[in-house]
Amino acid sequence: MKSTIISIIVAIAIISGAFLLAKDSSLGGTNLPANNVSIIDGKQIIEIRAKGGYQPRKSVARANLPTVLRFDGKGTFDCSLSVRIPSLNISQILSQGEKTDIDLGISKAGNLKGSCGMGMYPFEIEFQS
């Protein structure tokens, strides 16, 4: 009986660990920067999906370029439709049907942090020189 309980606990630990490992290493995992940045007509476009949080959660972009954050809020009905970036005094409600662009101007090297209107869902952009 005791060995059966230990076996069950070990099996649950292994399955849980495998699930967490697969989640972090999968495409669009929340712990890894994604390739969601492009440069079009001299402007840097950072695309972020807003639905139950922000995907990707961390983006890496180039500093010293005109930058636009492009949010896709299609089908979203939660607080991620309200974007806040306190350091830039930005508070914006996103469109549910179209993409919403937020002009960041020319960003300097460093980290820019934002969240939903309630502060529950964070996102970050690392601007590198």
N, CA, C and O of each residue as an XYZ file, in Angstrom:
516
protein
N       0.821     -1.196      0.000
C       0.000      0.000      0.000
C       0.863      1.257      0.000
O       0.619      2.193     -0.761
N       1.882      1.264      0.869
C       2.761      2.422      0.960
C       3.515      2.651     -0.353
O       3.679      3.792     -0.785
N       3.970      1.570     -0.984
C       4.701      1.712     -2.246
C       3.785      2.186     -3.370
O       4.249      2.876     -4.278
N       2.513      1.841     -3.339
C       1.550      2.316     -4.345
C       1.352      3.820     -4.225
O       1.309      4.516     -5.240
N       1.233      4.326     -3.023
C       1.060      5.762     -2.797
C       2.303      6.514     -3.257
O       2.194      7.558     -3.900
N       3.471      5.996     -2.938
C       4.723      6.645     -3.370
C       4.808      6.647     -4.887
O       5.227      7.643     -5.477
N       4.421      5.555     -5.530
C       4.441      5.468     -6.996
C       3.507      6.496     -7.623
O       3.854      7.128     -8.621
N       2.345      6.661     -7.049
C       1.384      7.645     -7.563
C       1.938      9.063     -7.425
O       1.832      9.862     -8.356
N       2.520      9.376     -6.286
C       3.093     10.708     -6.063
C       4.226     10.976     -7.046
O       4.306     12.067     -7.611
N       5.103      9.996     -7.257
C       6.213     10.155     -8.206
C       5.683     10.353     -9.623
O       6.195     11.197    -10.359
N       4.671      9.592    -10.015
C       4.086      9.716    -11.356
C       3.484     11.109    -11.557
O       3.662     11.718    -12.612
N       2.783     11.601    -10.561
C       2.191     12.947    -10.656
C       3.291     13.996    -10.787
O       3.159     14.926    -11.582
N       4.368     13.865    -10.027
C       5.477     14.822    -10.106
C       6.124     14.797    -11.489
O       6.442     15.851    -12.040
N       6.317     13.623    -12.046
C       6.939     13.508    -13.379
C       6.038     14.120    -14.446
O       6.516     14.857    -15.308
N       4.750     13.826    -14.400
C       3.816     14.363    -15.394
C       3.734     15.884    -15.275
O       3.728     16.580    -16.291
N       3.671     16.405    -14.063
C       3.612     17.860    -13.856
C       4.871     18.534    -14.379
O       4.793     19.572    -15.037
N       6.027     17.954    -14.094
C       7.289     18.519    -14.576
C       7.371     18.518    -16.089
O       7.841     19.486    -16.686
N       6.920     17.444    -16.713
C       6.936     17.364    -18.176
C       6.003     18.407    -18.786
O       6.338     19.023    -19.797
N       4.838     18.607    -18.179
C       3.895     19.607    -18.667
C       4.499     21.006    -18.598
O       4.410     21.758    -19.568
N       5.105     21.367    -17.480
C       5.706     22.690    -17.320
C       6.868     22.892    -18.280
O       7.017     23.975    -18.845
N       7.687     21.878    -18.474
C       8.811     21.970    -19.398
C       8.323     22.167    -20.820
O       8.875     22.987    -21.553
N       7.301     21.431    -21.224
C       6.765     21.558    -22.576
C       6.150     22.932    -22.790
O       6.289     23.503    -23.872
N       5.480     23.472    -21.796
C       4.849     24.785    -21.909
C       5.895     25.873    -22.116
O       5.702     26.740    -22.968
N       6.994     25.857    -21.371
C       8.022     26.882    -21.466
C       8.806     26.799    -22.756
O       9.278     27.826    -23.244
N       8.965     25.615    -23.330
C       9.782     25.479    -24.522
C       8.972     25.514    -25.808
O       9.549     25.506    -26.896
N       7.662     25.551    -25.708
C       6.844     25.548    -26.917
C       6.854     26.919    -27.576
O       7.194     27.925    -26.953
N       6.472     26.937    -28.851
C       6.421     28.189    -29.598
C       5.453     29.134    -28.909
O       4.308     28.767    -28.643
N       5.904     30.349    -28.619
C       5.056     31.319    -27.946
C       5.007     31.138    -26.448
O       4.166     31.749    -25.788
N       5.880     30.317    -25.886
C       5.943     30.149    -24.438
C       6.164     31.493    -23.772
O       6.783     32.377    -24.364
N       5.680     31.663    -22.578
C       5.702     32.978    -21.958
C       7.056     33.368    -21.388
O       7.249     34.532    -21.038
N       8.003     32.440    -21.280
C       9.291     32.778    -20.682
C      10.364     33.125    -21.705
O      11.466     33.523    -21.328
N      10.066     32.984    -22.973
C      11.067     33.228    -24.006
C      10.654     34.395    -24.887
O       9.477     34.522    -25.223
N      11.604     35.255    -25.271
C      11.257     36.322    -26.212
C      10.853     35.719    -27.556
O      11.423     34.709    -27.970
N       9.903     36.305    -28.227
C       9.424     35.791    -29.505
C       9.876     36.694    -30.647
O      10.307     37.827    -30.430
N       9.771     36.184    -31.841
C      10.118     36.937    -33.030
C       8.862     37.648    -33.540
O       8.287     37.248    -34.552
N       8.449     38.680    -32.854
C       7.232     39.412    -33.187
C       7.524     40.862    -33.563
O       6.639     41.715    -33.509
N       8.777     41.135    -33.946
C       9.198     42.499    -34.262
C       9.624     42.561    -35.717
O      10.387     41.719    -36.190
N       9.117     43.580    -36.433
C       9.524     43.780    -37.817
C       9.766     45.270    -38.047
O       9.313     46.115    -37.275
N      10.484     45.570    -39.115
C      10.724     46.967    -39.484
C      10.102     47.183    -40.855
O      10.461     46.529    -41.835
N       9.153     48.127    -40.896
C       8.431     48.440    -42.122
C       8.504     49.937    -42.356
O       8.094     50.731    -41.510
N       9.033     50.316    -43.520
C       9.165     51.739    -43.878
C       9.871     52.543    -42.793
O       9.463     53.664    -42.487
N      10.921     51.981    -42.214
C      11.717     52.684    -41.216
C      11.133     52.696    -39.818
O      11.737     53.246    -38.898
N       9.952     52.089    -39.644
C       9.329     52.012    -38.320
C       9.400     50.576    -37.812
O       9.208     49.617    -38.559
N       9.679     50.463    -36.537
C       9.706     49.168    -35.877
C       8.300     48.853    -35.372
O       7.705     49.643    -34.639
N       7.777     47.695    -35.769
C       6.438     47.275    -35.365
C       6.582     46.084    -34.421
O       7.181     45.070    -34.778
N       6.029     46.214    -33.217
C       6.031     45.132    -32.237
C       4.588     44.651    -32.118
O       3.715     45.395    -31.671
N       4.341     43.399    -32.521
C       2.987     42.860    -32.507
C       2.754     42.004    -31.267
O       3.537     41.109    -30.948
N       1.652     42.307    -30.576
C       1.303     41.603    -29.342
C      -0.173     41.222    -29.397
O      -1.022     42.040    -29.752
N      -0.462     39.994    -29.050
C      -1.838     39.494    -28.987
C      -2.379     39.716    -27.580
O      -1.750     39.333    -26.593
N      -3.560     40.343    -27.500
C      -4.189     40.609    -26.201
C      -5.415     39.726    -26.055
O      -6.450     39.982    -26.669
N      -5.298     38.690    -25.244
C      -6.447     37.834    -24.941
C      -6.059     36.973    -23.753
O      -5.217     36.083    -23.874
N      -6.668     37.234    -22.611
C      -6.305     36.493    -21.402
C      -4.860     36.769    -21.017
O      -4.175     35.888    -20.497
N      -4.399     37.974    -21.266
C      -2.999     38.345    -21.059
C      -2.397     38.770    -22.385
O      -3.121     39.032    -23.346
N      -1.094     38.838    -22.440
C      -0.401     39.314    -23.635
C       0.588     38.263    -24.117
O       1.360     37.709    -23.335
N       0.550     38.001    -25.413
C       1.472     37.046    -26.025
C       2.183     37.711    -27.183
O       1.504     38.239    -28.064
N       3.457     37.721    -27.240
C       4.326     37.185    -26.204
C       4.366     38.130    -25.007
O       4.040     39.313    -25.110
N       4.765     37.586    -23.896
C       4.866     38.390    -22.674
C       6.118     39.241    -22.681
O       6.143     40.321    -22.090
N       7.171     38.755    -23.355
C       8.402     39.534    -23.453
C       8.803     39.636    -24.928
O       8.839     38.644    -25.656
N       9.099     40.858    -25.337
C       9.564     41.121    -26.696
C      10.933     41.770    -26.618
O      11.238     42.476    -25.657
N      11.751     41.536    -27.618
C      13.066     42.172    -27.714
C      13.081     42.976    -29.008
O      12.815     42.445    -30.086
N      13.396     44.264    -28.887
C      13.381     45.162    -30.035
C      14.649     46.024    -30.028
O      15.421     46.013    -29.069
N      14.840     46.765    -31.116
C      16.010     47.636    -31.217
C      15.690     49.024    -30.663
O      14.604     49.562    -30.876
N      16.649     49.579    -29.958
C      16.517     50.940    -29.432
C      16.803     51.942    -30.551
O      17.364     51.588    -31.587
N      16.416     53.178    -30.329
C      16.709     54.314    -31.212
C      16.054     54.206    -32.579
O      16.593     54.709    -33.565
N      14.904     53.561    -32.651
C      14.101     53.511    -33.870
C      12.683     53.961    -33.541
O      12.197     53.708    -32.439
N      12.010     54.629    -34.486
C      10.589     54.916    -34.265
C       9.852     53.587    -34.079
O      10.008     52.668    -34.882
N       9.051     53.491    -33.017
C       8.447     52.210    -32.659
C       6.944     52.329    -32.466
O       6.446     53.284    -31.871
N       6.238     51.333    -32.984
C       4.790     51.230    -32.830
C       4.465     49.891    -32.194
O       4.942     48.850    -32.646
N       3.654     49.917    -31.144
C       3.119     48.694    -30.549
C       1.807     48.404    -31.259
O       0.918     49.256    -31.287
N       1.674     47.226    -31.827
C       0.443     46.856    -32.534
C      -0.220     45.717    -31.775
O       0.278     44.591    -31.760
N      -1.355     46.025    -31.140
C      -2.084     45.035    -30.363
C      -3.230     44.457    -31.180
O      -3.946     45.185    -31.868
N      -3.396     43.147    -31.096
C      -4.519     42.453    -31.718
C      -5.443     41.998    -30.601
O      -5.111     41.081    -29.849
N      -6.599     42.635    -30.492
C      -7.545     42.307    -29.429
C      -8.760     41.551    -29.922
O      -9.785     41.507    -29.243
N      -8.653     40.949    -31.109
C      -9.795     40.244    -31.699
C     -10.307     39.143    -30.769
O      -9.547     38.281    -30.328
N     -11.598     39.188    -30.483
C     -12.233     38.168    -29.653
C     -11.960     38.288    -28.165
O     -12.264     37.368    -27.406
N     -11.393     39.400    -27.738
C     -11.041     39.570    -26.331
C     -12.169     40.271    -25.585
O     -12.727     41.263    -26.055
N     -12.491     39.731    -24.407
C     -13.533     40.337    -23.580
C     -13.075     40.533    -22.145
O     -13.899     40.752    -21.257
N     -11.762     40.456    -21.905
C     -11.266     40.594    -20.540
C     -10.479     41.894    -20.388
O     -10.466     42.731    -21.291
N      -9.827     42.054    -19.242
C      -9.141     43.306    -18.935
C      -7.897     43.548    -19.788
O      -7.320     44.633    -19.715
N      -7.461     42.568    -20.600
C      -6.308     42.832    -21.462
C      -6.670     43.774    -22.614
O      -5.789     44.176    -23.374
N      -7.948     44.132    -22.755
C      -8.331     45.157    -23.728
C      -7.954     46.563    -23.263
O      -7.995     47.512    -24.045
N      -7.591     46.690    -22.005
C      -7.165     47.975    -21.455
C      -5.663     47.912    -21.181
O      -5.218     47.189    -20.290
N      -4.885     48.674    -21.954
C      -3.421     48.637    -21.861
C      -2.920     49.862    -21.110
O      -3.349     50.988    -21.363
N      -1.999     49.612    -20.177
C      -1.363     50.704    -19.436
C       0.154     50.574    -19.545
O       0.712     49.491    -19.370
N       0.809     51.696    -19.837
C       2.269     51.783    -19.788
C       2.568     53.033    -18.957
O       2.703     54.131    -19.498
N       2.670     52.853    -17.638
C       2.789     54.004    -16.733
C       3.975     54.925    -17.019
O       3.838     56.143    -16.913
N       5.124     54.378    -17.377
C       6.309     55.216    -17.577
C       6.158     56.177    -18.759
O       6.868     57.180    -18.833
N       5.244     55.880    -19.678
C       4.987     56.763    -20.822
C       3.638     57.454    -20.699
O       3.198     58.130    -21.629
N       2.980     57.288    -19.558
C       1.667     57.875    -19.309
C       0.651     57.462    -20.385
O      -0.148     58.275    -20.851
N       0.703     56.179    -20.764
C      -0.201     55.650    -21.789
C      -1.263     54.789    -21.117
O      -0.961     53.908    -20.312
N      -2.510     55.069    -21.471
C      -3.643     54.256    -21.063
C      -4.565     54.192    -22.272
O      -5.101     55.214    -22.702
N      -4.753     52.997    -22.823
C      -5.453     52.865    -24.095
C      -6.409     51.675    -24.057
O      -6.050     50.600    -23.577
N      -7.614     51.869    -24.558
C      -8.561     50.770    -24.729
C      -8.377     50.252    -26.150
O      -8.389     51.021    -27.111
N      -8.205     48.935    -26.266
C      -7.968     48.318    -27.571
C      -9.281     48.003    -28.277
O     -10.319     47.814    -27.643
N      -9.209     47.950    -29.594
C     -10.349     47.552    -30.405
C     -10.502     46.034    -30.353
O      -9.509     45.307    -30.338
N     -11.747     45.556    -30.325
C     -11.994     44.117    -30.354
C     -12.011     43.587    -31.779
O     -11.855     42.385    -31.990
N     -12.197     44.459    -32.755
C     -12.336     44.015    -34.136
C     -11.134     44.293    -35.011
O     -10.895     43.577    -35.984
N     -10.381     45.315    -34.681
C      -9.230     45.700    -35.497
C      -7.991     45.761    -34.622
O      -8.075     45.732    -33.395
N      -6.857     45.845    -35.265
C      -5.619     46.011    -34.518
C      -5.509     47.462    -34.071
O      -5.951     48.371    -34.774
N      -4.920     47.674    -32.907
C      -4.750     49.007    -32.345
C      -3.264     49.323    -32.265
O      -2.497     48.579    -31.653
N      -2.859     50.434    -32.887
C      -1.469     50.874    -32.858
C      -1.270     51.930    -31.782
O      -2.080     52.846    -31.635
N      -0.176     51.789    -31.028
C       0.219     52.784    -30.043
C       1.628     53.235    -30.408
O       2.566     52.437    -30.396
N       1.768     54.503    -30.729
C       3.067     55.056    -31.122
C       3.909     55.311    -29.876
O       3.518     56.074    -28.994
N       5.068     54.663    -29.817
C       5.971     54.836    -28.673
C       7.051     55.870    -28.939
O       7.828     56.193    -28.040
N       7.115     56.395    -30.155
C       8.192     57.322    -30.495
C       9.493     56.564    -30.652
O       9.493     55.398    -31.049
N      10.593     57.213    -30.345
C      11.911     56.580    -30.430
C      12.306     56.145    -29.024
O      12.538     56.970    -28.140
N      12.377     54.834    -28.841
C      12.663     54.289    -27.504
C      14.153     54.131    -27.281
O      14.886     53.696    -28.169
N      14.586     54.484    -26.104
C      15.988     54.329    -25.712
C      16.210     52.909    -25.179
O      15.256     52.198    -24.866
N      17.474     52.509    -25.083
C      17.807     51.182    -24.556
C      17.275     51.037    -23.131
O      17.345     51.971    -22.332
N      16.750     49.868    -22.829
C      16.207     49.582    -21.507
C      14.929     48.786    -21.605
O      14.532     48.369    -22.693
N      14.290     48.575    -20.484
C      13.058     47.790    -20.426
C      11.844     48.691    -20.286
O      11.841     49.643    -19.506
N      10.817     48.374    -21.054
C       9.545     49.074    -20.983
C       8.523     48.066    -20.485
O       8.361     46.995    -21.069
N       7.831     48.413    -19.401
C       6.868     47.485    -18.807
C       5.465     48.058    -18.910
O       5.230     49.251    -18.722
N       4.539     47.147    -19.218
C       3.143     47.522    -19.303
C       2.292     46.426    -18.711
O       2.796     45.378    -18.307
N       0.989     46.676    -18.662
C       0.069     45.675    -18.129
C      -1.338     46.003    -18.606
O      -1.582     47.005    -19.278
N      -2.255     45.111    -18.229
C      -3.662     45.401    -18.463
C      -4.094     46.502    -17.488
O      -3.337     46.879    -16.594
N      -5.288     47.000    -17.665
C      -5.785     48.069    -16.816
C      -5.869     47.710    -15.347
O      -5.802     48.591    -14.489
N      -6.015     46.418    -15.040
C      -6.119     45.983    -13.644
C      -4.766     45.581    -13.065
O      -4.662     45.298    -11.871
N      -3.723     45.553    -13.908
C      -2.398     45.171    -13.441
C      -2.201     43.668    -13.298
O      -1.184     43.232    -12.757
N      -3.147     42.871    -13.770
C      -3.073     41.414    -13.638
C      -2.153     40.775    -14.676
O      -1.458     39.804    -14.375
N      -2.145     41.314    -15.892
C      -1.406     40.719    -16.998
C      -0.272     41.646    -17.438
O      -0.532     42.646    -18.107
N       0.960     41.345    -17.086
C       2.087     42.194    -17.468
C       2.654     41.807    -18.842
O       2.462     40.692    -19.325
N       3.354     42.760    -19.443
C       4.177     42.486    -20.619
C       5.399     43.378    -20.533
O       5.411     44.368    -19.802
N       6.432     43.015    -21.290
C       7.694     43.751    -21.221
C       8.330     43.791    -22.601
O       8.266     42.827    -23.364
N       8.946     44.926    -22.902
C       9.727     45.071    -24.131
C      11.127     45.490    -23.736
O      11.321     46.502    -23.062
N      12.095     44.709    -24.159
C      13.500     45.032    -23.910
C      14.058     45.683    -25.170
O      14.147     45.053    -26.224
N      14.431     46.950    -25.044
C      15.021     47.676    -26.164
C      16.544     47.576    -26.045
O      17.129     48.005    -25.050
N      17.167     47.011    -27.060
C      18.610     46.804    -27.065
C      19.275     47.721    -28.081
O      18.732     47.984    -29.154
N      20.481     48.209    -27.715
C      21.237     49.071    -28.634
C      21.845     48.272    -29.750
O      22.516     48.833    -30.616
